[in-house]
Amino acid sequence: MKTSNYFIIAIFFLVLSCAQNEKEMVEAPIPDLVDRELYFGNPDKIQVRISPDGKYFSYRAPVNGVMNIWVAPIENPDSAQPITQDTLRGIQSYQWSYKSGNILYAQDKGGDENWHVHLVDVESKTDTDLTPQEEIKGPDGKPLTDPNTGKIIRPRADIMSVSRETPDEILIQINNSEPSNMDVYKVDLNTHKMNMVVKDEAFLQIVADNKNNIRLAARTNPEGGQIVYKYKNGSWDEYFRVPQEDMLSFGFFGFDKNNENAYMIDSRGRDKAALYALNLETAEKKVIAENDKSDIADLLVHPTTYEVEAYATDYLRKQWIPLTDEAKADLDYLEGFKEGDLSIYFRSTDNNTWILAYDSPQEYLKYYKYDRKAKNAEMLVSSKPAFDDVELANMYPIEIESRDGLKLVSYLTIPRELDVDGRTSRPAPTVLLVHGGPWGRDNFGFNGLHQWLANRGYVVLSTNFRGSTGFGKNFVNIAAEEWAGKMHDDLIDAVNWMVEENIADKEKIAIMGGSYGGYATLVGLTYTPDVFACGVDIVGPSNLNTLLNTIPPYWKSFRDVFVHHIGDPDTEEGAALLEERSPLNRVDSIVKPLLIGQGANDPRVKQAEADQIVKAMKAKQIPVTYVLYPDEGHGFARPENNLSFFAVTEAFLAQHIGGRYQEIGDDFKNSSIQIIDPGNINSLKTPE
């Protein structure tokens, strides 16, 4: 039945006060059950790029099921060959250096996030670990160990700067002498030698200009906020101070052509973070871009002049605003070329070739090449062509009002068979999917978890609760010390909205998420035990005191931000607040089924966070399903592990809120899954 006819009949019944039972709406056909591997297996090709000199075409793709980097001459992209040989975890990302024919990537071990920086020569396929050090030695010459785990502390290296102006060198940061200090080194890409440039002094951020000269840094202020310094002649001079309220909406990200003006995102004196050019000599601030609905979300910067040519905002959806006539002409063409939220990933040195994509809920990632001179775009690569034959659900951006009047930007995905112009034909089983961070956000576009759950018959809602970023500093700051407080109230308000709108079946609502979303799941089952039918916690903390006392040493400079927003474990009052807001201390309240997934090597949310709540629940004889991965960290990177975990999740949700279910089959194959406790999943068996 067409929607318009439905409303006519509904009005007819209302006017006549007809006593006969209301007729059910005829629902669309139920789509075929899509194989789980399509959602959680490797893409065919992803992170498509062209080298800055225009000689090579590159992407990541599987080699024997493991993601590696592939490269081809630009004139023959179909001849691509793998230039890396990872056989375990897969390479998560890469970037071209400006030295011709050289690619950089970082790799850790089993998700421990102690990255090594690698350099690959694409012609010889020589892979060099630029940061091979495996341990940090103390004053006595012995390797340092983690006091919580007893494991040797391995150094972590991050790529800090890759500059077109200095193509034969890069800057990296590495804590190879002191676990909490990320010192800056210059690495020669020809000789591979490292030379220290600046010793870290517990800085939050160290900023180099376009010639890799260190210019600025910022560290937390013990009195609140942060202090910005200028670097000159080997010493740091205080420049200005940033108040606490602007901590999470302030930062530097680059310089103009002459290295005289630093580009800065800043919310001081305003709510929504704007883009400024800061003259380092005169201290003059010039507004480049601002918006009254959201923070600046993305930028289009010329590859050689470094001029900001356009910026994007992202409230309900991403929107580009040009700042030059040339950018307006390009964006007018590109936004008219295809539906979806535009992202520009690469611009060649001559600025004629762009690589871009359009994020759309009902289309898996495709890459396009744009020829500026010809004003012509064409599809280059489809990341998963198999998705082209799948009927995907639609996603609706909406605003939900919290109980205290906040607008919560949210994204609602409805199964195709139930979708009636953004509402459901009947109340349905629902999953509240909570993002991590909490200093992150949900966005419009393709979301694999949303699509998988919708295909199984679930409505999915993701809500940007207070504390989410992108909506101004007030929205972030009103979440201070509101973990398990008003942040959770926002999630409950979103659930109540779905029930009031007859979208969700009140008795069949699950809560699910990773990291902070995992914590929110535990809060949901302990603080509001009657709201959710079940919960899925992925690497979520259960005890806020132990969380803050075991953060990685290289996060020491950021610890004050955690303390301000969560609570201070070093004060009696703060420790009491953290105890009060820790789900571990409320396990008696858990009356609904819980599934926990954890990586053994997680450096952020240690395995102990899962172990201790599982132990407490078992001591109270409360059933819990606990799945552990010995080769994973903060989230699951290996597709075999993702596939196995979400096979377990699918069985769990089907049993407790009644959606469609694909048998586990061989989805544990080649996974490291350890089922520590099968809990109350009837069909779950430990793989042989």
N, C-alpha and C positions, 0 to 999 in steps of 0.2 A: 504494500500500500504506500502511495506517495505521502510525503510529510504533509503537504497542503491539504490533502483529503482527510488525513488523520485529524488535523486541527478543526476542519469543518465539522466532522462527526462529533468531536469532543464538545464543540460549542453547541451543536444541535442537542446533544444529550443534556448539557447544562441548562439550556433554555427551557427545555420541556420537563426538566426534573424527572427524567425517566428513571423508573425504579428497577428496570432490568439490569443485570450485571454488565459492567463495562467490558467491551470486547478487547481481547488482546491484540496488540499490533503484530502484524506479520513481519517477522525478522528476516534479514538477508540470509542467504546460505552461509553456513559455517565454513570458513576456509579450510583447506587441507592442513593437517598437522605438519609443520615444517621441521625437517630434521634439525635437531639441536646443534649439530656440528656446524651448520651454516652460520649460526649466530656466534659460536664461540671458537670456531677453528680459525686458522690463519687466513688472512686475505691473500688473494692471488698476487697483487702488487699494491704497495702503499708507499707514501712519502716520496712521490715522484718529484724529481728535480732535474735541472740542467746546470752544469758547472758554470761558474761565473765567467769563464772565458768562452763559453759556448761550444766547447769541443765534445762534451760528454753528456749522455742521458743516463739517469740513475734512478733506482728505486730499491725498496726492501721487498724481498719475496722469499718463500721457503726453499730450502735445500734439504731434502730428506726430512721434511716436516719442521725444520728449524729456520727461523727468520735470519736471512743474511742480506748483504748489500750486493746489488747487481749493477753493472755498468756496461754501456755500449758507446761506440762512436755516435755522435749526434746524427750523422747522415745515415746510420743503419741501426735504429733503436731495437729492431727485432733480433739483433745479434748479441744481445746482452748476455754476459756471463757473470757468475758470482765471483767477487773479489775477496770475500771473507769466508772462513770455514768454521764458524761456530757450530758446535754439535750438541750443546746443552740447553742454555737458557734462551738463546736467540738474541739478536741485536735489536734493541728497543728504538733507537733513533740514530741519526748520523747527520753530518753537515759537511759541505765542501769547504776546504780552506781556499784562500786566494792564491796559494802556490799551485800552479797548474798541475792537474793530475793527482791531487792529494785529497783524501777524504779523512775526516776525523770522526771517531765514535767513542763512547764510554761503555764499559762493561763492568759488572760487579760479579759476585759469587753467590748464587742462591738467594738473591734478593736482599743481601746485607747492606746494599747502597754504599759500599766502600768502592767507589768507581775507580777504574784505571782508564787513562786516556790513551787511545790507540790512534796511530797514523798509518794509513794504507796508501801505498803507491799503486794506482789503478792499472798501470801497464805491467809492472812486474808482479803485482798482487802481494808484495811484501808487506806484512803486517807487523808494525813495531809498537810495543808497549812503551810509551814515553814515560810512564810513571810505574816502574816495576816493583818498587819497594813494597814488601809484604808485612812489615812490622814497624812499630814506633818504639824506640828504645828510651828508657829512662836514664837518669843521671848515673846509675850504676852499670849502664851498658846492657841491662837485661830488657827483654821485650815487655812493654806495658800490657796489663791485662784488665779487662772490664771487671770491676768489683762485684757487679751483679751476676755475671755469667761465668767468670773465670776464663773467658776466651781471650786470646791475644787480640789486641786492638790493631786493626789494619788501617793504613792510611786511606783517606778519601780524596780523590782529585776531581775538580770540576773545570770545564773549559770556561774561562772568564771572558776572553776577547779574541775575536778573529777579525782582522782588519784588512780592508782593501788597500790601505795606504802602506802597510808593512806586510806584504804577502808571505815573506819567508819566516815569519815568527808568529807565535801566538802567546797569549797570557793564560796561565792556569793558576788555580788556587789549590793548595794541598796542605794537609795537616801532618806532614811527615816528621815534624820535630816535637809538636805538642798537640794532643788530640783536639783541644778546643780552639786552636788557632789555625785559620786557613791562610797561610802565607802565599804571597804572589810571586810567581816565577815567570821569567821569559824563557820560552823554549824555541830553539833554533830548529826549524823543520828540515834543514839540510844535514846538520851534525847531530841533531837530537839532544844537544846539551841543554841543561837547565841552569839558569842563573837567577838567584833571588833578587827581586826588585824591591819589594816592600814586605816587612814583617808584620803580620796581622797583630792588631792590638784589640781583640774582641770586637771587631767592627761588624755591623750588620751588613754593610755594603761598601765595597771599594770600587771606584769608578775610574776607568781609563778613557782617554779621548781617542780620536780616530787614528792617531799615530802610536797608540798603545802607551802613552805617557800617563802615569797615575796623576789624577787631578783632585779627586774628592773622596771622602769617606764619611760614614755615619756610624755612630754607636749609641746604644741606649744610655739615657741619662738616669742615674740612680734616683733622681727626684721625680722621674716620670718623663715620658717622651724620648726624644733623641737629640743628639748634638751632631751637627754637620761640621766637618773640617775641610780645609784646603791644604793640599800638599805642595810644598815648595822648598827646594834646596835640601831635600832629605828630612824635612820635619813637618809636623802637622800643626796647623793653627786653627783655633776655633773660628768658625764662620758665622753660624747662626744656630738657633735652637728651634725644635719642632715640638709643639705640645703633645701630651699623651693622646688627646682626642684625634690627632692627625696621624698617629703612628702607622696605621694600616692603609692609609690613603696618601702616602708620600713616598717618592723615590725618584732616582735619576735613571736615564736609560740611553743617553747618547749625547753627541755634540753636533753643532753645525759645521759647515765646510771649513771655517777658519779656526775651529776649536776655541772660539771665544765665548760662545753661549752653550750652556748645558741645557738639554731638554729635561724637564722636570714635571712629574705629576704631583699635584699639590692641592690639598683641601683647606689650607689655612685661610681663615676669614670667609669661608664658604662651606656649604654642605657637600655638594657634588664635586669630586676631584676634577680639576681642569688641567690642561696642558699649557706649560709656560716655557719660555726661553729665558734663562737666567744668565745675565752677563757676569762673569766671574770677577771682572775688574771693578765695575761700577755697582754691582749688586742689583741692577735694574731688572725687574720682572716684567715680561711682556706676555699677555695672554694670547695663545695661539688658537686654542679650541676650548669650548665650554658647552655645557648642556644642563638644563634645569630638571631633567628627568633621571639621568643616570651619570655615572662616572664615564670618563673617556675610556673606551673599550679596546680600540685598535687604531693603528696608524698606517698611512701610506707614505713612506719616506723614499725620496729619490735615491737611486743606488750610488750616484757619484757626487751630487751637489748636497746631499743630506737635507734637502728642504722637505719639510712636512707638507705634503700636497693634499692630503685628505685625512679625515679622522672618522671613526665609527662610534656610535653610541649603541647600547644594548639594554633596552628596557624589557619590553615583551619580545622584541625581535631586533636583530642587528640592522642598523641603518647607517649608510655612508654619507658624509657631507664633504664635498670637494672644497678646497681652498684656492685652487688655481683653475684657469680656463682649460688647460690641458687635461687635468685630472677630471674635470667635469665632463669633458667630451668622452674620455675613456669610461668613466663610471656610468654615464647615460647609456652608452652602448652595451656595457656588460650587464647592467641591471635590466635592460630590455631583452637581452639575449636569452635568459633562462630564469625560471622561478627558483627561489631559494635564497638563503642568506650567504652573501658573497664573502669569500676569504681569498686573499692573494698571498701565495706562499713564496713566490720567487719572481725576481725581475733581473734580466740580464744586464751586464755592464752598460751596453748601449741602450738599455731601456726599451728595446723593441719587442722582446719576447717575455711574456708573463706566463707563469703557471698558477692556476687558480681552481677553485671548486665552489659549488653551490650546496649549502647544507639544507637539506629538505627532509622532513620526517619520513616521507614515503619513497625515498631513494637512497640506496647505499652509495658511499663515496665514489665520485667520478672526478677525474682530473681533466682540465681543459687547457689548451694552449691558445694564447691571445697574441695576435700579430698587430701591434699598434699602428704601424704604417698603413697596413691594409684595412684596419678596423674590422678584423675578422677573428672570430673565436671558433674553435672546433674541439670536439672531444678527443682526448689523448689516450687515456687509460681508464678502464673500469676496474675498481679494486676487487669487486666480487661479482662477476657477470651473472653468477647463479641467482643473485637477488633480483635480477631483472624480471624473472618469471614468478616472483612471489608477490602476492597481494598484501601490501603493508597497511597498517592502521594509520589513521590520521592523528596528529597531535594538535591540541588547541591551547594557545597561550591565553591565560586568564588571570584576573586579579581576584584574590580572596581577602576579605576584610577580617583582621584579627579582632579579638574582643576589646582591645584598646584602640582600635581605629587605624591600625597600620594596613597598608596595601601590600599583600604578599603575592609577588609575581610567581605564578605557578604554571605547570605544563601538564595537561590532561590528555592521556592516550586511551582511546576507547576501541575495543575489538570491533572489527568491521561489521560483524553480524548484529551488534547492538547499537551501532552509531546512528543517532538521529540528530544531525546538525549540532554536534557537540554535547549531546546528552544521551543517556542510555534509554533503550526501549523498556527496560525494567531494571530494578536494583540488581547489581551484579557483584560477584566476588571481586575484591579490590586489593591492590598492593600499594601501600604508601612507601615510595622509594626515596630515601633520605640521602642527600649528598654529603660528602666528607668535608673535611677542613677543620672547623666549620667555615674558615675564611676562603670560600669558593662559592660557586653558584651553579644552578641548573640553567640550561639554555634551550632555546628552540632548535629543532633539527633532528637528524637521525639519531636514535638512541637504541642500541642493540638490546639492552635489558627491557626497555619499554616494548619493543616489537616482539621479543620472545614471549614476554608475559601476556601481551595482547593476543598473540596467536594461540596461547593456551586458554584464553577465555577470560583473562583478568583485565579489569580497568586498572590503569596505573596513574598515580598522581605524584609529581615531584614539586615540592613547595620550597621557595626561597624564604626560609624562616629568618627572623632577625639574627644578625651576625653574619649573614651572607654578604658577599662583597659585590660591588658594582652599583649599589643603590644609594650611595652617599655615606658620609662618615657617621651621621646620626644613626642610621640603620645598623651599622656595625657596633657602635659604642653602647647602644641601649641593651646590647646582649651581654655586657660585662657582668660577670658573676651570675649569669642566668642559665648556665648549663643545668638541665633538669628543672629549670624554672620557666621563665617566660618563653625561652626558645622552644621548650616542649609544648607550652600552651599554644604556640603558633601551629604546631603540627596537629594538635588536637582540634583546633579551630578549623583546620583544613579538612580533617576527617568529618567533623560535624557538618561542614558545608556540603560535602558529598552525600551525606545521609539526608540532609534537608532537601537537597536537589533530586532525591531519588536516584542518584547515580550508583551509590554503593549499598550493598546489602549489609546492614549494620552488624549482623552476626558473622560475616565472612570478610573481615578486613585484616590483612597481614601488614606488618611493618618490617622493612628490610633496608639495609644500607651497609656501607663500608667505612671504616675509620670513625669519624664523628658519627656517621650514619649508623655504624654498628653500636656505638654508645647510645644513640637515640633509640635504637631497637631495645637495648637492655633497659633503658629508662621507661620505654613504653610498656614493657612487661612487668616492671617493678613499681612504678609510680602511678600508672593508670592500668591496672591489671585487667579491668573489665572492658576496655576499649578494643583491644586487638585479639583476634582469634589465635594468632601465632606470630613468631618473629624470627628473622634471619639476621644474625649478627656476623659481619665479616670484618675481622681484625679490629674490633672495637674495644676500647678500654673499659674495664669494670671498676677500677679503683683509681680515682683522680690523684690521690696522694702518690701512689706508686708510679703512675703515669708521669707526673712532673719530676719525680726523683730519679727517673731512669731514662730521660731523654738523651739522645746522642750528644757526645761532647762537643761536636762541631755546631750544635744548636745553642751552645751556651750564651752566645750574644743575643739570641732571640728569646731566651727564657723569661726575661722580664715582661715580654708581651703576653706569654702564656699566663704568667702569674697575675697580671692585671685583669685579664679577661676570664680566667677560670677561678683563681683563688691562690693565696700564698701559703704553701706548705711549711714555710719557715716561721710563721706566726701562729699563735694559739688560735686566734679567731679564724685565720685562713684555713688552717688544718681542719678545724671543726666544720667549716663550710664544705670543704672537699669531702670529708667523711659523709656529711649529710647528703651530698649530691652524687655519691658513688653507688651504683646499682648493686655492687657486691654486698653492701650492708642492708639490702632489702630483699634478699633472695626468698625470704619467707612469703613475700607477696606474689611470687611467680606461680601462677595457676594455669598458664597456657603454654603450649609446646614451644620449645626454643631450639634452634639450630645454630651452632657456632662453627665458623671456619677460620683457621688461623695458619699463618706461616711461621715456621720455627725460627727463621732468621730475621724476623721483623725488627728493625732497629728503632722504630718509632713507638709502636705498641707491642711490647715484648710478649712472648708466648705466655709469660706468667699472668698476664691480664686475662687470658682465656682459662688457663689452668686453675687460677684461684676461684673463679666463679663456678666452674664445673665442679671443683672439689667441694665448695660450699653447698651447691645444690644436691650433690650426691649424699653429703652428710645429712641433709634434710630429707633424703629419699624423694627428691624432686627430679623427674626424668629430664634429661638433656641429651641432645645429639651433638657430638663433638667430632669434627673432622680436622685433621692436622696435615700440613704439607712440609716435610723436612727440607725441601729445596726451594722454598718460597719465602718472601719477605712481607712487605706491607701491601698486600694484594697479590693476585696470582697472575704471573706473566706467561708461564708455559701454557699453550693452548690445551694440552692434554689435561693439565690440572684444572683449568677453567671449565673444560667440558665435564670432567668428573664432578666438580663441586656443584655445578648448576644442574647436573643430572640428579644429584642428591636433593638439591633445593626444589627441583620440580616434583620429585616424589613427595617431599615434605609438604609443599603447598597443596598438591592435589589431595593428599590425605586429610588436611586440616581445613582447607577452605573450598575444595571441590572443583578445581579447574581441570582442564584436559592434561593428559600425562603421556609422555613417551617413555616406554620401558628403558631402564638403564642399559640393558644390552651389554655391548663391549665398550661403553664410554669410560670405563676405568682403565682401559688398555694404555700402557706406557705412562700412566699417571703415577705420581709418588704418594697418592692418597693413603692416609692412615686413619681408619675409623676407630678413634679412641673409645667412643661409646655410641652405639647405634640409636640409643634413646628410644623414642616412640615412633620411628619410621618402620612400619611393618615389613616393607619389602626390601629393606636395606641389609645387604650382606657384605662382609669384608671380602674384597677380591683376593683370589688366590695368587 
